[in-house]
């Protein structure tokens, strides 16, 4: 169970970080081009997805502490 949670946490972390980078790059391009709808879409849609994935990542990381292997790392 620990390995599955660890892998899921790592995958979600990468996805959420890439989502954050996409928001910053997308909004920067929108500002440079002068496209309000582009800035708005990256601020709304992509940000919501990145926030949901970040919440799932946090929950998975929290659940890692409730596995037997996770408790061993905390006790050390």
CHARMM internal coordinates of N, CA and C (Angstrom, degrees):
IC EDIT
DIST 1 N 1 CA 1.4524
DIST 1 CA 1 C 1.5204
ANGL 1 N 1 CA 1 C 111.21
DIST 1 C 2 N 1.3254
ANGL 1 CA 1 C 2 N 115.84
DIHE 1 N 1 CA 1 C 2 N -37.48
DIST 2 N 2 CA 1.4572
ANGL 1 C 2 N 2 CA 120.53
DIHE 1 CA 1 C 2 N 2 CA -179.40
DIST 2 CA 2 C 1.5302
ANGL 2 N 2 CA 2 C 111.22
DIHE 1 C 2 N 2 CA 2 C -61.54
DIST 2 C 3 N 1.3278
ANGL 2 CA 2 C 3 N 116.27
DIHE 2 N 2 CA 2 C 3 N -43.98
DIST 3 N 3 CA 1.4679
ANGL 2 C 3 N 3 CA 120.07
DIHE 2 CA 2 C 3 N 3 CA -178.77
DIST 3 CA 3 C 1.5227
ANGL 3 N 3 CA 3 C 111.75
DIHE 2 C 3 N 3 CA 3 C -64.55
DIST 3 C 4 N 1.3183
ANGL 3 CA 3 C 4 N 116.02
DIHE 3 N 3 CA 3 C 4 N -39.37
DIST 4 N 4 CA 1.4683
ANGL 3 C 4 N 4 CA 119.79
DIHE 3 CA 3 C 4 N 4 CA 178.88
DIST 4 CA 4 C 1.5241
ANGL 4 N 4 CA 4 C 110.07
DIHE 3 C 4 N 4 CA 4 C -64.81
DIST 4 C 5 N 1.3252
ANGL 4 CA 4 C 5 N 116.75
DIHE 4 N 4 CA 4 C 5 N -46.55
DIST 5 N 5 CA 1.4638
ANGL 4 C 5 N 5 CA 120.26
DIHE 4 CA 4 C 5 N 5 CA 179.32
DIST 5 CA 5 C 1.5246
ANGL 5 N 5 CA 5 C 111.70
DIHE 4 C 5 N 5 CA 5 C -64.38
DIST 5 C 6 N 1.3316
ANGL 5 CA 5 C 6 N 116.48
DIHE 5 N 5 CA 5 C 6 N -39.48
DIST 6 N 6 CA 1.4622
ANGL 5 C 6 N 6 CA 120.01
DIHE 5 CA 5 C 6 N 6 CA 179.41
DIST 6 CA 6 C 1.5228
ANGL 6 N 6 CA 6 C 111.12
DIHE 5 C 6 N 6 CA 6 C -64.43
DIST 6 C 7 N 1.3278
ANGL 6 CA 6 C 7 N 116.42
DIHE 6 N 6 CA 6 C 7 N -43.79
DIST 7 N 7 CA 1.4612
ANGL 6 C 7 N 7 CA 120.20
DIHE 6 CA 6 C 7 N 7 CA 178.33
DIST 7 CA 7 C 1.5274
ANGL 7 N 7 CA 7 C 111.11
DIHE 6 C 7 N 7 CA 7 C -64.18
DIST 7 C 8 N 1.3238
ANGL 7 CA 7 C 8 N 116.45
DIHE 7 N 7 CA 7 C 8 N -44.49
DIST 8 N 8 CA 1.4659
ANGL 7 C 8 N 8 CA 120.27
DIHE 7 CA 7 C 8 N 8 CA 179.22
DIST 8 CA 8 C 1.5248
ANGL 8 N 8 CA 8 C 111.12
DIHE 7 C 8 N 8 CA 8 C -63.00
DIST 8 C 9 N 1.3323
ANGL 8 CA 8 C 9 N 117.09
DIHE 8 N 8 CA 8 C 9 N -39.13
DIST 9 N 9 CA 1.4607
ANGL 8 C 9 N 9 CA 121.10
DIHE 8 CA 8 C 9 N 9 CA 178.13
DIST 9 CA 9 C 1.5156
ANGL 9 N 9 CA 9 C 110.76
DIHE 8 C 9 N 9 CA 9 C -64.18
DIST 9 C 10 N 1.3017
ANGL 9 CA 9 C 10 N 116.59
DIHE 9 N 9 CA 9 C 10 N -43.76
DIST 10 N 10 CA 1.4713
ANGL 9 C 10 N 10 CA 120.17
DIHE 9 CA 9 C 10 N 10 CA -179.70
DIST 10 CA 10 C 1.5181
ANGL 10 N 10 CA 10 C 111.64
DIHE 9 C 10 N 10 CA 10 C -65.95
DIST 10 C 11 N 1.3193
ANGL 10 CA 10 C 11 N 117.18
DIHE 10 N 10 CA 10 C 11 N -41.92
DIST 11 N 11 CA 1.4693
ANGL 10 C 11 N 11 CA 120.51
DIHE 10 CA 10 C 11 N 11 CA 179.32
DIST 11 CA 11 C 1.5321
ANGL 11 N 11 CA 11 C 110.09
DIHE 10 C 11 N 11 CA 11 C -64.66
DIST 11 C 12 N 1.3156
ANGL 11 CA 11 C 12 N 116.77
DIHE 11 N 11 CA 11 C 12 N -45.38
DIST 12 N 12 CA 1.4653
ANGL 11 C 12 N 12 CA 120.24
DIHE 11 CA 11 C 12 N 12 CA 178.92
DIST 12 CA 12 C 1.5223
ANGL 12 N 12 CA 12 C 111.44
DIHE 11 C 12 N 12 CA 12 C -64.16
DIST 12 C 13 N 1.3249
ANGL 12 CA 12 C 13 N 116.97
DIHE 12 N 12 CA 12 C 13 N -37.14
DIST 13 N 13 CA 1.4597
ANGL 12 C 13 N 13 CA 120.32
DIHE 12 CA 12 C 13 N 13 CA 178.52
DIST 13 CA 13 C 1.5228
ANGL 13 N 13 CA 13 C 110.96
DIHE 12 C 13 N 13 CA 13 C -62.91
DIST 13 C 14 N 1.3134
ANGL 13 CA 13 C 14 N 116.11
DIHE 13 N 13 CA 13 C 14 N -44.07
DIST 14 N 14 CA 1.4659
ANGL 13 C 14 N 14 CA 119.99
DIHE 13 CA 13 C 14 N 14 CA 178.81
DIST 14 CA 14 C 1.5267
ANGL 14 N 14 CA 14 C 110.61
DIHE 13 C 14 N 14 CA 14 C -64.28
DIST 14 C 15 N 1.3298
ANGL 14 CA 14 C 15 N 116.84
DIHE 14 N 14 CA 14 C 15 N -43.18
DIST 15 N 15 CA 1.4675
ANGL 14 C 15 N 15 CA 120.53
DIHE 14 CA 14 C 15 N 15 CA 179.78
DIST 15 CA 15 C 1.5188
ANGL 15 N 15 CA 15 C 110.82
DIHE 14 C 15 N 15 CA 15 C -63.53
DIST 15 C 16 N 1.3152
ANGL 15 CA 15 C 16 N 116.75
DIHE 15 N 15 CA 15 C 16 N -42.10
DIST 16 N 16 CA 1.4608
ANGL 15 C 16 N 16 CA 119.68
DIHE 15 CA 15 C 16 N 16 CA -178.23
DIST 16 CA 16 C 1.5285
ANGL 16 N 16 CA 16 C 111.55
DIHE 15 C 16 N 16 CA 16 C -70.40
DIST 16 C 17 N 1.3234
ANGL 16 CA 16 C 17 N 118.01
DIHE 16 N 16 CA 16 C 17 N -35.55
DIST 17 N 17 CA 1.4621
ANGL 16 C 17 N 17 CA 119.87
DIHE 16 CA 16 C 17 N 17 CA 175.72
DIST 17 CA 17 C 1.5261
ANGL 17 N 17 CA 17 C 111.44
DIHE 16 C 17 N 17 CA 17 C -68.16
DIST 17 C 18 N 1.3292
ANGL 17 CA 17 C 18 N 117.00
DIHE 17 N 17 CA 17 C 18 N -41.17
DIST 18 N 18 CA 1.4622
ANGL 17 C 18 N 18 CA 120.23
DIHE 17 CA 17 C 18 N 18 CA 176.39
DIST 18 CA 18 C 1.5290
ANGL 18 N 18 CA 18 C 111.14
DIHE 17 C 18 N 18 CA 18 C -64.62
DIST 18 C 19 N 1.3233
ANGL 18 CA 18 C 19 N 116.70
DIHE 18 N 18 CA 18 C 19 N -35.28
DIST 19 N 19 CA 1.4563
ANGL 18 C 19 N 19 CA 120.37
DIHE 18 CA 18 C 19 N 19 CA 175.57
DIST 19 CA 19 C 1.5195
ANGL 19 N 19 CA 19 C 111.77
DIHE 18 C 19 N 19 CA 19 C -63.81
DIST 19 C 20 N 1.3251
ANGL 19 CA 19 C 20 N 116.60
DIHE 19 N 19 CA 19 C 20 N -40.68
DIST 20 N 20 CA 1.4605
ANGL 19 C 20 N 20 CA 120.47
DIHE 19 CA 19 C 20 N 20 CA 176.67
DIST 20 CA 20 C 1.5150
ANGL 20 N 20 CA 20 C 112.36
DIHE 19 C 20 N 20 CA 20 C -64.00
DIST 20 C 21 N 1.3256
ANGL 20 CA 20 C 21 N 115.93
DIHE 20 N 20 CA 20 C 21 N -41.05
DIST 21 N 21 CA 1.4647
ANGL 20 C 21 N 21 CA 120.19
DIHE 20 CA 20 C 21 N 21 CA 177.01
DIST 21 CA 21 C 1.5281
ANGL 21 N 21 CA 21 C 109.92
DIHE 20 C 21 N 21 CA 21 C -64.58
DIST 21 C 22 N 1.3293
ANGL 21 CA 21 C 22 N 117.00
DIHE 21 N 21 CA 21 C 22 N -40.69
DIST 22 N 22 CA 1.4604
ANGL 21 C 22 N 22 CA 120.72
DIHE 21 CA 21 C 22 N 22 CA 178.58
DIST 22 CA 22 C 1.5267
ANGL 22 N 22 CA 22 C 111.41
DIHE 21 C 22 N 22 CA 22 C -62.48
DIST 22 C 23 N 1.3235
ANGL 22 CA 22 C 23 N 117.31
DIHE 22 N 22 CA 22 C 23 N -38.71
DIST 23 N 23 CA 1.4673
ANGL 22 C 23 N 23 CA 120.83
DIHE 22 CA 22 C 23 N 23 CA 178.15
DIST 23 CA 23 C 1.5301
ANGL 23 N 23 CA 23 C 109.98
DIHE 22 C 23 N 23 CA 23 C -63.09
DIST 23 C 24 N 1.3188
ANGL 23 CA 23 C 24 N 116.47
DIHE 23 N 23 CA 23 C 24 N -47.46
DIST 24 N 24 CA 1.4658
ANGL 23 C 24 N 24 CA 120.13
DIHE 23 CA 23 C 24 N 24 CA -177.99
DIST 24 CA 24 C 1.5202
ANGL 24 N 24 CA 24 C 111.05
DIHE 23 C 24 N 24 CA 24 C -64.65
DIST 24 C 25 N 1.3301
ANGL 24 CA 24 C 25 N 116.65
DIHE 24 N 24 CA 24 C 25 N -46.84
DIST 25 N 25 CA 1.4688
ANGL 24 C 25 N 25 CA 119.97
DIHE 24 CA 24 C 25 N 25 CA -179.11
DIST 25 CA 25 C 1.5250
ANGL 25 N 25 CA 25 C 110.75
DIHE 24 C 25 N 25 CA 25 C -66.47
DIST 25 C 26 N 1.3188
ANGL 25 CA 25 C 26 N 117.06
DIHE 25 N 25 CA 25 C 26 N -43.93
DIST 26 N 26 CA 1.4634
ANGL 25 C 26 N 26 CA 120.40
DIHE 25 CA 25 C 26 N 26 CA -179.70
DIST 26 CA 26 C 1.5159
ANGL 26 N 26 CA 26 C 112.84
DIHE 25 C 26 N 26 CA 26 C -62.08
DIST 26 C 27 N 1.3170
ANGL 26 CA 26 C 27 N 116.44
DIHE 26 N 26 CA 26 C 27 N -43.21
DIST 27 N 27 CA 1.4578
ANGL 26 C 27 N 27 CA 119.15
DIHE 26 CA 26 C 27 N 27 CA 178.99
DIST 27 CA 27 C 1.5279
ANGL 27 N 27 CA 27 C 111.49
DIHE 26 C 27 N 27 CA 27 C -70.19
DIST 27 C 28 N 1.3233
ANGL 27 CA 27 C 28 N 116.83
DIHE 27 N 27 CA 27 C 28 N -35.33
DIST 28 N 28 CA 1.4689
ANGL 27 C 28 N 28 CA 119.91
DIHE 27 CA 27 C 28 N 28 CA 177.65
DIST 28 CA 28 C 1.5267
ANGL 28 N 28 CA 28 C 110.23
DIHE 27 C 28 N 28 CA 28 C -64.06
DIST 28 C 29 N 1.3309
ANGL 28 CA 28 C 29 N 116.22
DIHE 28 N 28 CA 28 C 29 N -44.70
DIST 29 N 29 CA 1.4661
ANGL 28 C 29 N 29 CA 119.93
DIHE 28 CA 28 C 29 N 29 CA 177.68
DIST 29 CA 29 C 1.5267
ANGL 29 N 29 CA 29 C 109.78
DIHE 28 C 29 N 29 CA 29 C -62.71
DIST 29 C 30 N 1.3135
ANGL 29 CA 29 C 30 N 117.06
DIHE 29 N 29 CA 29 C 30 N -41.52
DIST 30 N 30 CA 1.4568
ANGL 29 C 30 N 30 CA 120.37
DIHE 29 CA 29 C 30 N 30 CA 178.69
DIST 30 CA 30 C 1.5130
ANGL 30 N 30 CA 30 C 112.80
DIHE 29 C 30 N 30 CA 30 C -61.95
DIST 30 C 31 N 1.3221
ANGL 30 CA 30 C 31 N 116.82
DIHE 30 N 30 CA 30 C 31 N -38.14
DIST 31 N 31 CA 1.4675
ANGL 30 C 31 N 31 CA 120.49
DIHE 30 CA 30 C 31 N 31 CA 178.37
DIST 31 CA 31 C 1.5244
ANGL 31 N 31 CA 31 C 110.50
DIHE 30 C 31 N 31 CA 31 C -69.47
DIST 31 C 32 N 1.3365
ANGL 31 CA 31 C 32 N 116.82
DIHE 31 N 31 CA 31 C 32 N -44.06
DIST 32 N 32 CA 1.4632
ANGL 31 C 32 N 32 CA 120.78
DIHE 31 CA 31 C 32 N 32 CA -179.07
DIST 32 CA 32 C 1.5322
ANGL 32 N 32 CA 32 C 110.53
DIHE 31 C 32 N 32 CA 32 C -63.77
DIST 32 C 33 N 1.3231
ANGL 32 CA 32 C 33 N 116.60
DIHE 32 N 32 CA 32 C 33 N -42.03
DIST 33 N 33 CA 1.4609
ANGL 32 C 33 N 33 CA 121.14
DIHE 32 CA 32 C 33 N 33 CA -179.11
DIST 33 CA 33 C 1.5301
ANGL 33 N 33 CA 33 C 110.85
DIHE 32 C 33 N 33 CA 33 C -76.57
DIST 33 C 34 N 1.3070
ANGL 33 CA 33 C 34 N 116.24
DIHE 33 N 33 CA 33 C 34 N -24.48
DIST 34 N 34 CA 1.4571
ANGL 33 C 34 N 34 CA 120.46
DIHE 33 CA 33 C 34 N 34 CA -179.03
DIST 34 CA 34 C 1.5155
ANGL 34 N 34 CA 34 C 112.61
DIHE 33 C 34 N 34 CA 34 C 84.99
DIST 34 C 35 N 1.3316
ANGL 34 CA 34 C 35 N 116.15
DIHE 34 N 34 CA 34 C 35 N 30.53
DIST 35 N 35 CA 1.4621
ANGL 34 C 35 N 35 CA 121.01
DIHE 34 CA 34 C 35 N 35 CA -178.28
DIST 35 CA 35 C 1.5243
ANGL 35 N 35 CA 35 C 109.74
DIHE 34 C 35 N 35 CA 35 C -104.28
DIST 35 C 36 N 1.3140
ANGL 35 CA 35 C 36 N 115.63
DIHE 35 N 35 CA 35 C 36 N 104.18
DIST 36 N 36 CA 1.4567
ANGL 35 C 36 N 36 CA 120.88
DIHE 35 CA 35 C 36 N 36 CA 178.22
DIST 36 CA 36 C 1.5213
ANGL 36 N 36 CA 36 C 113.73
DIHE 35 C 36 N 36 CA 36 C -62.07
DIST 36 C 37 N 1.3446
ANGL 36 CA 36 C 37 N 117.96
DIHE 36 N 36 CA 36 C 37 N -44.46
DIST 37 N 37 CA 1.4653
ANGL 36 C 37 N 37 CA 118.94
DIHE 36 CA 36 C 37 N 37 CA 178.96
DIST 37 CA 37 C 1.5324
ANGL 37 N 37 CA 37 C 113.21
DIHE 36 C 37 N 37 CA 37 C -61.50
DIST 37 C 38 N 1.3185
ANGL 37 CA 37 C 38 N 117.00
DIHE 37 N 37 CA 37 C 38 N -34.22
DIST 38 N 38 CA 1.4655
ANGL 37 C 38 N 38 CA 119.77
DIHE 37 CA 37 C 38 N 38 CA 178.20
DIST 38 CA 38 C 1.5286
ANGL 38 N 38 CA 38 C 110.73
DIHE 37 C 38 N 38 CA 38 C -66.30
DIST 38 C 39 N 1.3129
ANGL 38 CA 38 C 39 N 116.07
DIHE 38 N 38 CA 38 C 39 N -45.06
DIST 39 N 39 CA 1.4691
ANGL 38 C 39 N 39 CA 120.41
DIHE 38 CA 38 C 39 N 39 CA 177.95
DIST 39 CA 39 C 1.5195
ANGL 39 N 39 CA 39 C 109.83
DIHE 38 C 39 N 39 CA 39 C -62.72
DIST 39 C 40 N 1.3246
ANGL 39 CA 39 C 40 N 116.04
DIHE 39 N 39 CA 39 C 40 N -41.15
DIST 40 N 40 CA 1.4593
ANGL 39 C 40 N 40 CA 120.83
DIHE 39 CA 39 C 40 N 40 CA -179.02
DIST 40 CA 40 C 1.5315
ANGL 40 N 40 CA 40 C 111.76
DIHE 39 C 40 N 40 CA 40 C -66.20
DIST 40 C 41 N 1.3264
ANGL 40 CA 40 C 41 N 116.85
DIHE 40 N 40 CA 40 C 41 N -41.41
DIST 41 N 41 CA 1.4633
ANGL 40 C 41 N 41 CA 119.10
DIHE 40 CA 40 C 41 N 41 CA -178.01
DIST 41 CA 41 C 1.5211
ANGL 41 N 41 CA 41 C 111.26
DIHE 40 C 41 N 41 CA 41 C -67.76
DIST 41 C 42 N 1.3352
ANGL 41 CA 41 C 42 N 117.17
DIHE 41 N 41 CA 41 C 42 N -38.94
DIST 42 N 42 CA 1.4607
ANGL 41 C 42 N 42 CA 118.71
DIHE 41 CA 41 C 42 N 42 CA 176.71
DIST 42 CA 42 C 1.5236
ANGL 42 N 42 CA 42 C 110.88
DIHE 41 C 42 N 42 CA 42 C -71.11
DIST 42 C 43 N 1.3190
ANGL 42 CA 42 C 43 N 117.01
DIHE 42 N 42 CA 42 C 43 N -29.54
DIST 43 N 43 CA 1.4614
ANGL 42 C 43 N 43 CA 120.36
DIHE 42 CA 42 C 43 N 43 CA 178.13
DIST 43 CA 43 C 1.5057
ANGL 43 N 43 CA 43 C 113.27
DIHE 42 C 43 N 43 CA 43 C -75.60
DIST 43 C 44 N 1.3216
ANGL 43 CA 43 C 44 N 117.17
DIHE 43 N 43 CA 43 C 44 N -25.13
DIST 44 N 44 CA 1.4628
ANGL 43 C 44 N 44 CA 120.61
DIHE 43 CA 43 C 44 N 44 CA -178.29
DIST 44 CA 44 C 1.5246
ANGL 44 N 44 CA 44 C 111.88
DIHE 43 C 44 N 44 CA 44 C -99.66
DIST 44 C 45 N 1.3053
ANGL 44 CA 44 C 45 N 115.83
DIHE 44 N 44 CA 44 C 45 N -68.28
DIST 45 N 45 CA 1.4660
ANGL 44 C 45 N 45 CA 121.26
DIHE 44 CA 44 C 45 N 45 CA -170.83
DIST 45 CA 45 C 1.5204
ANGL 45 N 45 CA 45 C 112.77
DIHE 44 C 45 N 45 CA 45 C -66.95
DIST 45 C 46 N 1.3100
ANGL 45 CA 45 C 46 N 116.58
DIHE 45 N 45 CA 45 C 46 N -54.95
DIST 46 N 46 CA 1.4724
ANGL 45 C 46 N 46 CA 120.36
DIHE 45 CA 45 C 46 N 46 CA -175.77
DIST 46 CA 46 C 1.5215
ANGL 46 N 46 CA 46 C 110.85
DIHE 45 C 46 N 46 CA 46 C -67.44
DIST 46 C 47 N 1.3189
ANGL 46 CA 46 C 47 N 116.89
DIHE 46 N 46 CA 46 C 47 N -36.99
DIST 47 N 47 CA 1.4608
ANGL 46 C 47 N 47 CA 120.47
DIHE 46 CA 46 C 47 N 47 CA 178.79
DIST 47 CA 47 C 1.5267
ANGL 47 N 47 CA 47 C 111.21
DIHE 46 C 47 N 47 CA 47 C -65.35
DIST 47 C 48 N 1.3200
ANGL 47 CA 47 C 48 N 117.22
DIHE 47 N 47 CA 47 C 48 N -40.59
DIST 48 N 48 CA 1.4695
ANGL 47 C 48 N 48 CA 120.16
DIHE 47 CA 47 C 48 N 48 CA 178.18
DIST 48 CA 48 C 1.5241
ANGL 48 N 48 CA 48 C 111.34
DIHE 47 C 48 N 48 CA 48 C -61.79
DIST 48 C 49 N 1.3234
ANGL 48 CA 48 C 49 N 116.48
DIHE 48 N 48 CA 48 C 49 N -43.14
DIST 49 N 49 CA 1.4642
ANGL 48 C 49 N 49 CA 120.55
DIHE 48 CA 48 C 49 N 49 CA 178.80
DIST 49 CA 49 C 1.5232
ANGL 49 N 49 CA 49 C 110.34
DIHE 48 C 49 N 49 CA 49 C -63.66
DIST 49 C 50 N 1.3301
ANGL 49 CA 49 C 50 N 116.91
DIHE 49 N 49 CA 49 C 50 N -45.04
DIST 50 N 50 CA 1.4659
ANGL 49 C 50 N 50 CA 120.54
DIHE 49 CA 49 C 50 N 50 CA -179.67
DIST 50 CA 50 C 1.5325
ANGL 50 N 50 CA 50 C 110.85
DIHE 49 C 50 N 50 CA 50 C -63.15
DIST 50 C 51 N 1.3185
ANGL 50 CA 50 C 51 N 117.28
DIHE 50 N 50 CA 50 C 51 N -37.38
DIST 51 N 51 CA 1.4688
ANGL 50 C 51 N 51 CA 120.44
DIHE 50 CA 50 C 51 N 51 CA 179.57
DIST 51 CA 51 C 1.5237
ANGL 51 N 51 CA 51 C 111.82
DIHE 50 C 51 N 51 CA 51 C -68.79
DIST 51 C 52 N 1.3153
ANGL 51 CA 51 C 52 N 117.26
DIHE 51 N 51 CA 51 C 52 N -38.77
DIST 52 N 52 CA 1.4641
ANGL 51 C 52 N 52 CA 120.59
DIHE 51 CA 51 C 52 N 52 CA 177.78
DIST 52 CA 52 C 1.5193
ANGL 52 N 52 CA 52 C 110.26
DIHE 51 C 52 N 52 CA 52 C -65.36
DIST 52 C 53 N 1.3284
ANGL 52 CA 52 C 53 N 116.85
DIHE 52 N 52 CA 52 C 53 N -44.10
DIST 53 N 53 CA 1.4681
ANGL 52 C 53 N 53 CA 120.47
DIHE 52 CA 52 C 53 N 53 CA 178.66
DIST 53 CA 53 C 1.5299
ANGL 53 N 53 CA 53 C 110.14
DIHE 52 C 53 N 53 CA 53 C -64.88
DIST 53 C 54 N 1.3296
ANGL 53 CA 53 C 54 N 118.05
DIHE 53 N 53 CA 53 C 54 N -36.85
DIST 54 N 54 CA 1.4641
ANGL 53 C 54 N 54 CA 121.04
DIHE 53 CA 53 C 54 N 54 CA 177.04
DIST 54 CA 54 C 1.5288
ANGL 54 N 54 CA 54 C 111.00
DIHE 53 C 54 N 54 CA 54 C -63.83
DIST 54 C 55 N 1.3237
ANGL 54 CA 54 C 55 N 117.19
DIHE 54 N 54 CA 54 C 55 N -38.96
DIST 55 N 55 CA 1.4583
ANGL 54 C 55 N 55 CA 120.46
DIHE 54 CA 54 C 55 N 55 CA 178.19
DIST 55 CA 55 C 1.5255
ANGL 55 N 55 CA 55 C 111.19
DIHE 54 C 55 N 55 CA 55 C -66.33
DIST 55 C 56 N 1.3268
ANGL 55 CA 55 C 56 N 116.71
DIHE 55 N 55 CA 55 C 56 N -41.14
DIST 56 N 56 CA 1.4624
ANGL 55 C 56 N 56 CA 120.60
DIHE 55 CA 55 C 56 N 56 CA 177.65
DIST 56 CA 56 C 1.5271
ANGL 56 N 56 CA 56 C 109.71
DIHE 55 C 56 N 56 CA 56 C -64.20
DIST 56 C 57 N 1.3213
ANGL 56 CA 56 C 57 N 116.76
DIHE 56 N 56 CA 56 C 57 N -40.30
DIST 57 N 57 CA 1.4646
ANGL 56 C 57 N 57 CA 121.00
DIHE 56 CA 56 C 57 N 57 CA 178.08
DIST 57 CA 57 C 1.5239
ANGL 57 N 57 CA 57 C 111.19
DIHE 56 C 57 N 57 CA 57 C -60.60
DIST 57 C 58 N 1.3133
ANGL 57 CA 57 C 58 N 116.50
DIHE 57 N 57 CA 57 C 58 N -43.89
DIST 58 N 58 CA 1.4596
ANGL 57 C 58 N 58 CA 120.23
DIHE 57 CA 57 C 58 N 58 CA 178.25
DIST 58 CA 58 C 1.5099
ANGL 58 N 58 CA 58 C 112.73
DIHE 57 C 58 N 58 CA 58 C -63.40
DIST 58 C 59 N 1.3232
ANGL 58 CA 58 C 59 N 116.12
DIHE 58 N 58 CA 58 C 59 N -40.97
DIST 59 N 59 CA 1.4657
ANGL 58 C 59 N 59 CA 119.84
DIHE 58 CA 58 C 59 N 59 CA 178.28
DIST 59 CA 59 C 1.5209
ANGL 59 N 59 CA 59 C 111.54
DIHE 58 C 59 N 59 CA 59 C -65.02
DIST 59 C 60 N 1.3216
ANGL 59 CA 59 C 60 N 116.72
DIHE 59 N 59 CA 59 C 60 N -41.50
DIST 60 N 60 CA 1.4705
ANGL 59 C 60 N 60 CA 120.33
DIHE 59 CA 59 C 60 N 60 CA 178.28
DIST 60 CA 60 C 1.5276
ANGL 60 N 60 CA 60 C 111.02
DIHE 59 C 60 N 60 CA 60 C -64.73
DIST 60 C 61 N 1.3201
ANGL 60 CA 60 C 61 N 116.59
DIHE 60 N 60 CA 60 C 61 N -41.68
DIST 61 N 61 CA 1.4636
ANGL 60 C 61 N 61 CA 119.95
DIHE 60 CA 60 C 61 N 61 CA 178.53
DIST 61 CA 61 C 1.5289
ANGL 61 N 61 CA 61 C 110.54
DIHE 60 C 61 N 61 CA 61 C -63.58
DIST 61 C 62 N 1.3222
ANGL 61 CA 61 C 62 N 116.69
DIHE 61 N 61 CA 61 C 62 N -37.56
DIST 62 N 62 CA 1.4571
ANGL 61 C 62 N 62 CA 120.70
DIHE 61 CA 61 C 62 N 62 CA 177.35
DIST 62 CA 62 C 1.5285
ANGL 62 N 62 CA 62 C 110.72
DIHE 61 C 62 N 62 CA 62 C -65.56
DIST 62 C 63 N 1.3291
ANGL 62 CA 62 C 63 N 116.59
DIHE 62 N 62 CA 62 C 63 N -41.17
DIST 63 N 63 CA 1.4618
ANGL 62 C 63 N 63 CA 120.68
DIHE 62 CA 62 C 63 N 63 CA -179.80
DIST 63 CA 63 C 1.5290
ANGL 63 N 63 CA 63 C 111.86
DIHE 62 C 63 N 63 CA 63 C -66.32
DIST 63 C 64 N 1.3116
ANGL 63 CA 63 C 64 N 117.72
DIHE 63 N 63 CA 63 C 64 N -25.16
DIST 64 N 64 CA 1.4691
ANGL 63 C 64 N 64 CA 120.60
DIHE 63 CA 63 C 64 N 64 CA 178.15
DIST 64 CA 64 C 1.5290
ANGL 64 N 64 CA 64 C 111.50
DIHE 63 C 64 N 64 CA 64 C -58.43
DIST 64 C 65 N 1.3169
ANGL 64 CA 64 C 65 N 116.89
DIHE 64 N 64 CA 64 C 65 N -32.47
DIST 65 N 65 CA 1.4623
ANGL 64 C 65 N 65 CA 120.90
DIHE 64 CA 64 C 65 N 65 CA -178.85
DIST 65 CA 65 C 1.5298
ANGL 65 N 65 CA 65 C 112.24
DIHE 64 C 65 N 65 CA 65 C -69.55
DIST 65 C 66 N 1.3193
ANGL 65 CA 65 C 66 N 116.98
DIHE 65 N 65 CA 65 C 66 N -18.07
DIST 66 N 66 CA 1.4537
ANGL 65 C 66 N 66 CA 120.57
DIHE 65 CA 65 C 66 N 66 CA -177.72
DIST 66 CA 66 C 1.5190
ANGL 66 N 66 CA 66 C 113.46
DIHE 65 C 66 N 66 CA 66 C -95.38
DIST 66 C 67 N 1.3169
ANGL 66 CA 66 C 67 N 117.08
DIHE 66 N 66 CA 66 C 67 N 8.05
DIST 67 N 67 CA 1.4615
ANGL 66 C 67 N 67 CA 120.67
DIHE 66 CA 66 C 67 N 67 CA 173.26
DIST 67 CA 67 C 1.5208
ANGL 67 N 67 CA 67 C 108.50
DIHE 66 C 67 N 67 CA 67 C -96.14
DIST 67 C 68 N 1.2952
ANGL 67 CA 67 C 68 N 116.25
DIHE 67 N 67 CA 67 C 68 N 161.40
DIST 68 N 68 CA 1.4591
ANGL 67 C 68 N 68 CA 119.75
DIHE 67 CA 67 C 68 N 68 CA -178.12
DIST 68 CA 68 C 1.5285
ANGL 68 N 68 CA 68 C 111.14
DIHE 67 C 68 N 68 CA 68 C -63.20
DIST 68 C 69 N 1.3226
ANGL 68 CA 68 C 69 N 117.28
DIHE 68 N 68 CA 68 C 69 N -43.59
DIST 69 N 69 CA 1.4662
ANGL 68 C 69 N 69 CA 120.21
DIHE 68 CA 68 C 69 N 69 CA 179.63
DIST 69 CA 69 C 1.5201
ANGL 69 N 69 CA 69 C 111.26
DIHE 68 C 69 N 69 CA 69 C -66.28
DIST 69 C 70 N 1.3206
ANGL 69 CA 69 C 70 N 116.44
DIHE 69 N 69 CA 69 C 70 N -36.59
DIST 70 N 70 CA 1.4712
ANGL 69 C 70 N 70 CA 120.48
DIHE 69 CA 69 C 70 N 70 CA 178.99
DIST 70 CA 70 C 1.5178
ANGL 70 N 70 CA 70 C 111.87
DIHE 69 C 70 N 70 CA 70 C -63.74
DIST 70 C 71 N 1.3355
ANGL 70 CA 70 C 71 N 117.37
DIHE 70 N 70 CA 70 C 71 N -37.58
DIST 71 N 71 CA 1.4624
ANGL 70 C 71 N 71 CA 120.82
DIHE 70 CA 70 C 71 N 71 CA 178.00
DIST 71 CA 71 C 1.5184
ANGL 71 N 71 CA 71 C 110.70
DIHE 70 C 71 N 71 CA 71 C -66.92
DIST 71 C 72 N 1.3247
ANGL 71 CA 71 C 72 N 118.03
DIHE 71 N 71 CA 71 C 72 N -34.44
DIST 72 N 72 CA 1.4591
ANGL 71 C 72 N 72 CA 121.13
DIHE 71 CA 71 C 72 N 72 CA 178.68
DIST 72 CA 72 C 1.5177
ANGL 72 N 72 CA 72 C 111.26
DIHE 71 C 72 N 72 CA 72 C -62.56
DIST 72 C 73 N 1.3332
ANGL 72 CA 72 C 73 N 117.37
DIHE 72 N 72 CA 72 C 73 N -40.02
DIST 73 N 73 CA 1.4650
ANGL 72 C 73 N 73 CA 120.34
DIHE 72 CA 72 C 73 N 73 CA -179.82
DIST 73 CA 73 C 1.5236
ANGL 73 N 73 CA 73 C 111.33
DIHE 72 C 73 N 73 CA 73 C -69.13
DIST 73 C 74 N 1.3114
ANGL 73 CA 73 C 74 N 117.57
DIHE 73 N 73 CA 73 C 74 N -32.85
DIST 74 N 74 CA 1.4594
ANGL 73 C 74 N 74 CA 121.29
DIHE 73 CA 73 C 74 N 74 CA 179.27
DIST 74 CA 74 C 1.5273
ANGL 74 N 74 CA 74 C 110.57
DIHE 73 C 74 N 74 CA 74 C -72.48
DIST 74 C 75 N 1.3288
ANGL 74 CA 74 C 75 N 117.22
DIHE 74 N 74 CA 74 C 75 N -38.12
DIST 75 N 75 CA 1.4522
ANGL 74 C 75 N 75 CA 121.51
DIHE 74 CA 74 C 75 N 75 CA -177.01
DIST 75 CA 75 C 1.5288
ANGL 75 N 75 CA 75 C 113.05
DIHE 74 C 75 N 75 CA 75 C -70.79
DIST 75 C 76 N 1.3134
ANGL 75 CA 75 C 76 N 117.18
DIHE 75 N 75 CA 75 C 76 N -23.48
DIST 76 N 76 CA 1.4742
ANGL 75 C 76 N 76 CA 119.71
DIHE 75 CA 75 C 76 N 76 CA -175.70
DIST 76 CA 76 C 1.4774
ANGL 76 N 76 CA 76 C 112.93
DIHE 75 C 76 N 76 CA 76 C -72.54
END
COOR INIT
IC SEED 1 N 1 CA 1 C
IC BUILD
